[in-house]
Amino acid sequence: MRCRDYCIGREVLRLKVSYVPRYANFLASRWVRLEGLELRPDGTPWRERVVMVRAQAIRDARPIRPEPGVRER
């Protein structure tokens, strides 16, 4: 994700999303809260993150099938 597509972005963010709030409305919202595991540039796990992401960036992203273990609250 480009740095302009998430709050306080300073560099490209690679996030393996583990949680999307049930109330997330990607069509009506400008920003959506996501939780996930931040990945280093080489793809290895780094740290858990909570980020506010532009909903348009999510709509524009190519779809990726969720892996088993993605939780829903």
N, C-alpha and C positions, 0 to 999 in steps of 0.2 A: 504494500500500500504506500502510495506516495506521501511525503510528509505533509502536504497540504490537505490530505484527506482524513487526518485525525488530529484531535486537539493537542496542542503543544508539540506538534511533530517537528523534529529536527533532522530526521533521516528516514530512509525507507524502513517501513515496519513490516516484518514478516510475522504473522500471528496465526497460530493454529487455534481456531475458535473452539472453545469448549462450552460456552453458554451464551445464549441469546435470550433476553427477557421475553416472556410470553406476551407482554404488552407492546413489544416493539412493532411499530407501524412504519414500515419502510416506505410506504407510498405517501404518507402525510407528514412524516417527520423530516427535519433537516439533519438531525444528529441521532445516532443510536448507540447505546451502551453495549459493549461486547466484553466478554472475559475470555482469556485464552493463554496459551503458552507462546511467549515470544521466542522466535527462532533466530539464531545467529545467521550471518550471510551464507555459511556453509550448510545450513539446514539443521544443525544440532540444537537441542533445546537449551534455553537460557534461563528464563524466569517467567513467573505468572504475571499477567498484566490485565488491568481494567482500562479500557480506552473508550473515548467518545469518537465515533467514526461518522463521517458524512454518509448519510443514507444514499446519496447519489453514487458514491463510490461502490457501495454494496450492489446497487442495482446495475451498475456498469460492469461489475466483475463477472468473469466467466464462472458458471456454476461448477461446484465441486461436490461430489457425493460425500455426505458425512460418514465418518468412521464409527464403528461400534464404540460405545462408551461416552458419546457426547450426551451430556446431561440436560434435562429440561426441568425447569422449576415452575 
